[in-house]
Amino acid sequence: MKAATRTSKKPVKRRGAARGASGKGLPLYKKIKIDVTRALSRGEFDANAPLPTERQLAERYHASVGTVRRAMDELVAEHVVVRQQGRGTFLARFSPERMLNRFWRVVRKDGSREIPIVQTVTFEKAAASKEAADALAIAEGDPVYHIVNVVLLGGNPVLLDDVLAPNALFPGMTERDFVARDTTMYGFYQERYGVSVFRVVDRLGAVAADTKTARRLSVPVFTPLLTFTRVAYAFGDRPVEYRRTWFHTFAYEYRNEIGDGSPSFS
């Protein structure tokens, strides 16, 4: 994440929590969590100064201190912010390892790269559809983890990832462990389960945003979106993840460089 350069501002009271956070149907603490994350990504708070106190945030969102604390507890668990005793809560410093991922292809239209912030909005167990089963080389109906992430760039939701991964390859995975990881998803697969992704196959297309996707990406219905359908493979060409991504390209593009080069940031 880029270090913010703006000075810390006094919290401004806003009517309704998490305005514009596309959190329809979510608990209030989840909406607050999403809104605070986006404010951090936009650089609304000085990266070297403490964030507003929980009481100040409670006033800002017209919520109880307990509700705000629950939102901040999740941000601490996800390594977005850190609490320092006697000093307050600060934006966490992201390690280069967490962001280094050669499979990240999204850049600004001017070619510059931004560090994404990932918000997990769904983590559940599901049964593999025929499409997913064929992609993952498992039986239809086999148990899979279903994970939905919204990816923020520059404080705005830009990508929506819908991920399916076989339970058999990642036994005992929990939402708590997943969101608290201090590495990329592929780094998490490797460190926790010994599953190393060594190649991916992406198929690109285009669609108009449906109601659900538009809400999650904060765009109008029917907005044109780029889509990726990805299968990630471990050694031995074993498929380990099936992913569908919707990408709003208003300020960003998908860039694939062929040949030797430095890894990209993710």
C-alpha positions, 0 to 999 in steps of 0.5 A: 500500500502506498504511504499516505501523504495527507494530514490526519483529519478530524473525523466528520460525522456522516449519516449512515454507516459506510456510505457507498461501501456496497455493503447492502445486507451486511452487519453494521460492523462489516460496513464500518470495516469496509468503509474504514478500509477504503478510507485508508486506501484513499489516504484519508489518514496520515500513515504515520499518525494514529487513526481516529479513536474508536469513540471518534469512529463511533460518532462518525458512523452513529454506532456503538463503541462495541460495534466499531471495536468489532470492525477494528478487531477484524482489521487488526486480524487481517493485518490492515491496522495494528494497535500499539499500546499507549499510542493508538491504532496505526496503518500496518506496514505491508511487507514486500513478500506479501505483495510480490506475485508474478501472476498480478497483471493489473496496472493503471492506464499510465503503466504505474502499479498500485498495491491492492487491498483485498476485502473478503466478503464471502467464505463458505463451504459449497458443492462443486458445480459441473463447470467447477468440477471439470476445471478442478478435475474433481467430481461434481458435488465434491466439497469446495471452499467458496471465497469472494473477494473485492479488490480495492485499488486507489480506494475504489473497488476494481475487481471482484474475485469468485474463487473455488478451491477443493477442500481436499487440498486445503483441509481445515481452512477457516475464514479466520486463518484465511483473512489473517494471512500475511501473504498472498492467497498463493503464498498462503496455499504454499506456506500452510498447505504445501501447495505451490502454484506454478502456472495459471491459465486465464481466459478473457471475455467481456460482460455487462455488470448484473445487479449483484456484481454492480453493487459489489463494484459500486458501478451502474448495472450494465457497466462493461466489465472485463472478465477472467476465468482462471485455473491455477495449477500446482506441480504436476499440472494439478488444478488447485483453484478455479477463479472468475474475476470481473474487472472494471477498467475505468482507470486500469488495464490488464497487461501481460508482458512476454519474456524475462522481467521482474515480478509484478506487485500484488 
